Amino acid sequence: MAILPIRIYGDPVLRKKCEPITEITPELRQLAKDMLETMYDAPGCGLAAPQIGKNIRLVVIDTAIPDEEEPRPYIMFNPEWEAEPDAKNVDYDEGCLSLPEIFCNVVRPDRVTVRFFDINGEAQEIHNCEGLFARCIQHECDHLNGDLFVDKISTSDRTMNQSKLRKMAKETQAKLKKK
């Protein structure tokens, strides 16, 4: 397994719509395991393929509390979610491994259903996902569409974080030009 470099805000790969996965190969299974290791190392509770520079529809999630709960990793190929019919919109302070040190309130449905293919290529459907798990599903799926949580924040939060975001994007662009 390997720790992969996480792409930071300003990297164009974070704004691309990802391609569906047509076949779950041994290489993709290994990539998913490496993504889990990278997420745990960061530490975070979710990671999407574009965050490690891959333009594919793959996310990993584990919302178990480290050192308190057994890990509950999910590997999701081609995930899709929809709000449960009786879901309510709630706000919660979100962060992102690709936007270090930025946390803002984001409004999202509190309960969702998610459909995906697991590491064995089996179709899965989980109803009534809630709490941090539901939020992670939505946040990571946003990444697959080139959307970031800062696209969903209030005008006041955007204003408050504007200089941090500009600086982060500028530093990322400078690093990319050196490569």
N, C-alpha and C positions, 0 to 999 in steps of 0.2 A: 504494500500500500504506500501511497505517497501523499505528502501535503502539497497541494497545488497553489500557485499564486492567485490571489483574489483581485479581480479587476476593480478599480476605483472610479468613482463618479468622474465623468469627463471622457472615459473610454467609450468610443463609438459602439463597441460590441454590446454595451448595456442598453442601447436604444434600438437594436434590431429585433424584428419579429423572428422568432425561432422556427426552424423547420421541424415538421413532425418526424418521429422515428418510425421507420418502416419495418425494421427488424432489430430485435434485441440480441446483439452479438456478444460473445465473450468479452470483447474489448469494451463495449458499453457497460457490461456488468462490472468490470473492473473500474471503469471511470466512475460509476455510481459509488462503489466502495471507497474510492479515493476521495470523492466529494464528501462522503460522510466523515472520513478522517479529517479532511480539511475543515469542515464545519465544526467538529468537536474541538479541534485545535484552536480555532479562531478566538474565542468560542462563540457559537451561535446556535440557533434552533432551526435554521433553514438555509438552504443554498440552492441556487438555480444554475443551470449549465452556463448561461451567458456570464455569470459572475466569475467563471474560471476560463472564459474565452471561447466557449463552445456554443455554436448557434443551433442548438437542438433542444427539443422539448423534454427536459429531464430535470426533476427537482428531488432533493432529499430533505427530510424533515425529521426532527426528534425533539419533542417538547418536554421530555422527562427532565426533572431537575437533577443536574449532575451531583453526585455524591449523596443523593437522598432517595432516588428512584432508579429502578432498573432501566437501562436504555430502551426506547421504543422507536427504533428507526423505521422510517418509511422511505422507500425508493419508488418514485412515481414517474413512469414513462408516459408521455402524452396526457398529462392530467388536465381535467376540465372540472369546473365547479359551478354550482348554481345555489343561490340562496334557498333555504327551506321556505315553504309558503308562509309560515308564521314568524319568520326571522324579523328581528328588530335591528335597526341601525344603531350601532354603539361606537363611541370613540375610545381610543386607546393610544397610549404613547408608543410609537413604533420607532425602531432603528433598523439599520441594515449594514451588513458587513462591507458593502460597497460604498457606504457613506459613513465612515467612522466618525464617532462623536456627534452625530446629529440625531436628535430624537424629537419627534413632533406627533401631535394628535392626528389620527386618521380615522375617519368614519367608515365602518364596514358592517355588513350583516353579521349578526352574532352566531348564526347557525347555517351550515351549508352541507350539501351533498357533494362528494368528490368521486369522480370516475377516473381510473387510470389503469395502466398495465404494470404489474409488479415485475420483479427481477426475473421471474420465470416466464414472463410473457402472458400471464393469466390476467384476464379482465377482473378488476376489483371495483366495488362500489360501496362507499361508506356513507351512511345517512347520519344526520344529526351531529355532525362534527361541530364542536363548540369551543369557546374559550380561545386560548392561545393556539391550539391546533387549527381551528377554523381560520383564524387570522393569518397564520403561517401559510396555509394553503392558498389563500387569496393573494398574499404578498408575493409568494414565490411564483405563482401563475402570472402575476403582473409582469415579473421579469421576463417571462417567456414571450410576452407581447411588446417588449421594449418600454414598459412603463415602470416608473420608480415611485416609491411612496411619497417623495417630495412633490410629485405631480398632483397629489390629492390633498395637500395641506392647505390650511387657511391662508388668506392673504397676509395676516399679521405674522404667522409662523414663517411664511416665505420671506417677508421683509426682514424678520429677525435673523434668518439664516442665510440671506442673500450673499453676504460677503464671504462666509465660510464656503458656500457652494462655488462661488466664482474662484476663490483661491484654490480649492480642491481640483476643479476642472482645469485650471491653468497649470497646476503642478503635474497633473496626469498627462495633459497634452505635451508638456515639455519632456517628460519621461518617454512618451511614445515616439517623439521626434528623434530622440537619441538612439533608439533601437534600429 
